[in-house]
């Protein structure tokens, strides 16, 4: 017998959380999309980082912006700091894993850029260090979090905390927010 009730409850729980986020956080989501589009319009780029599933979401976000989400348009400058294995392993080996994103922010970032930090817990040391470096470099910072926000919630310029303690539900909402951001950024930068 298949666990149909468990399957249905997983989908129901996911949908309910997404509806709650839509109701409570749409203004913040829209404001952050505008912030990212404005940065790009003024010559900035988006640097994106996270660990595990959040690393995959960072890569997905950059891919949608460089490629396209919904329509033909120019490439939007975005870099996932999670994808270069040579940099990641060199920095982890020579410094520490806590510095794998920080060093990339220092090497690739500039004032006018935005660092987008993804973390279900908000307490990933390597993401915290990257965000602190971005702030020191006069970059803007956005944190997409869960589980109460953790330490990152008190550091970033703009914060969205998904109201859940479940990593999988948080990540499902994060990728939905990423897709909404991509579409809004496309609409702002390429209105026709």
N, C-alpha and C positions, 0 to 999 in steps of 0.2 A: 504494500500500500504506500503510495506516494504521500509525503507530508504536505498535502495541499494547503492546510490551514497555516502552516509555517510560511509557505511561499506567499500566500495572500497577505499575511501579516507583515512580511518584509516590504512588500510593495506599498501597502497601506501606510506603514510607518514612514517610508521614504517620501511618499506623496504628501502626507500631512506636514512633514517638516519643511518641504519645499514651499507649500502653501503658506506656512507661518512666516518663512523668510521673505516671501513675496509681499506679504502684508506688512511686515515690520521693518524690512531693510531695503525696500526698493529705492527710497530716496538716497540712501548711502551708496547703493550700487550705481545708480545713475550719476551721482556726483563724482565718484571715483573714475567712471568711464570718461566723463568730461575732463577730469584732471589729466588722465593719460593721453587723451586726444590732444589737449592743449600742449602738453609737453612735446609730443611728436610734431605738432604743427609748428613749434618754435625750434625745431632742430634737435630735440632730445630723443632718447631711446628708452626702451623698457628692458630692465634686467630682472630676471625672474628666478627664484630659488626655492627649494624645499627638499625634503628627504622622503624616500620610499614612494608611496602613492602621490605625495605632494611633488616629488621630483618628476614623476610622470605627468602630473598636471601642469607643471612649469614648462616641460617640453611641449606638451599639447598646446598650451597657450601661445608659446612662441611660434609654433608651426602654423597655427591658424592665422596669426598676424602676418608672418612672412609670406605665407601662401594666400589662402583666402578662406573665409567662412561661408558666406552666402552669395557672393557675386564677384565678378571681375573688377579688380581695382589694383592700384599700385601696392607694392610691398610696404608693410608697416614695420619699422625697425624694432626688433625684439630679440633678446638673447636669453636662452635658458642656460643658467650657470651650472646645470646638472649633467651636461651631455659630453663634455670633453674629458675622456678618461685619462689622457696624458696629464692634463692640468690637475684633475682631481687626485690622481695617484701621486704625482710629484709633490704637490702641496701637502697632502696627507703624510707622505713619507718624510719630507724635509722639515715640515713645521708641525702640523697636527691636523686631524680631520676637522677640528673645530675652526680651522682657518680656510677650508676649501672654497667657500663662497666669499669670504672677506677679501682674500687676495685678488679674486676676479673683479670684485667691485672696485678695488683700488686700481687695478690695471685697465679696466674697461669703462668705468663710470666717470661722469663729469657733472658739474652743476647743470641743472636743467633736465637731467635724466631722472627716471623713477625706478626705485627698487620695489618689486612686488614680492613679498615674503609669504609663502604658503606653509602653514603648519597646523596640524590638527590639535596639537597640545599647546602651541605657543611658547614652548620651552626648549626648543632645539638650539643648542649652544652655537652651532655653526651658522644658523640663520640669524640668531641674535647678534653675533659678531658682524655679520654682513650688514645688517640694518644699522648698527652703531657706526660702522665705517661710512655707509651712505650718508647718514646724517652729518657726520664730520666733514664730508665732502660737499655739503650743501645740496645734496640730492633730496628729492621728496621720497617718502616711503609710504607704502600701503601694505597692510598685513591682513591676510585672509586666514582666519583662525577658527577654532572650536574649543570645546571643553573649558569655557570660561575665559579664554584668551591667553592665559599664562603671562609670562614676562613680556612677550612681544606686544601685548595689548597696551602696555604703559609706555612703550617706546616709539611706536610708529606714528606718523603724522595722521594717517587715516586707518581706521580699523573696522573690519566686519568680523563679528564673532557669531558663528553659527550656533544657535542655542541647542546643543546636543552634547552628550558625553560619548556617543558611539562613533568610533573612527570611520566606519564604513558610511554611516549616514552623513557625517561631516564632509567626507570626500565626495559623496554624490551631490551634495549641495555646492561644494566648491567648483566642481566641473560645470555645473549648471550656471553658476555665476560667471565663470570664465567664458562660456559660450555667449551669455548675455553681454558681457563686456566687449567681446569681439564684435558682435553685431552692432552695438551702440557706437563703438569706435569707428567701425566702417561707415555707419550712417553720418557721423559727425565729420569725418575727414573726406568722405566721398559721397556727398549728398545726392549726386545724380547717378 
